[in-house]
């Protein structure tokens, strides 16, 4: 499903879910670039925005 804002979700029940989850702008996370590191515990993940505008999260 592609949505640019939480209110763009159209599947039943997703709007209620989106209202309770924190939302983060991927471009803000990457500070206008195309990559960011995300740390979870002791693990480091790489978030990448592709040229096609998709997100890839790798360990």
N, C-alpha and C positions, 0 to 999 in steps of 0.2 A: 504494500500500500504506500503510495506517495502522498505526502501532505507537507505543506510548507509552514503550517501553523496548527496548533492543537485543535482549533475549531474546524479545520478542514477534514477531520476524520468523519467518515460517513457510515461505517459499520455499526450496527446496533450495539449499544453499550460502551463504545469506545469514547464517546464524549464524556460520560460520567467518569470513566477511568482517567482520562486526560486531565480532568479538573483536580484530581487528587495526586498527580505525579509532578515532581519538579520538572521544569522544561529548561533546556540549555541550548543556546544557539551555537551550532557547530562552528560557524565562522568566528564567533567570539572566543570559543575554546581554542581555536588555532590562531587567534589574534590576526585574522585576515590572511593567514597563510593556508597551507593545506595539510598540516600535520600537527598533532599534539600528543603528549604523553599523558596517560591516565594511570594513576597508581591505586591499586586495591590491595591493601595489606602489604605484603612484601613483593607482590607481582607488579610489573610495569607493562602496560599495554600501549600500543601505538594506534591512534585514531588518524585515519587519512581520508581526505575528501578527494575523490577522483575527478578527472576532467569532466566526466558525465554527471557530476553532482551526487554521486552515491557515497555512502560512508562504509569504510572498511575498518574493523577493529581486529588487530592481531596482537598476539602475545610476543 
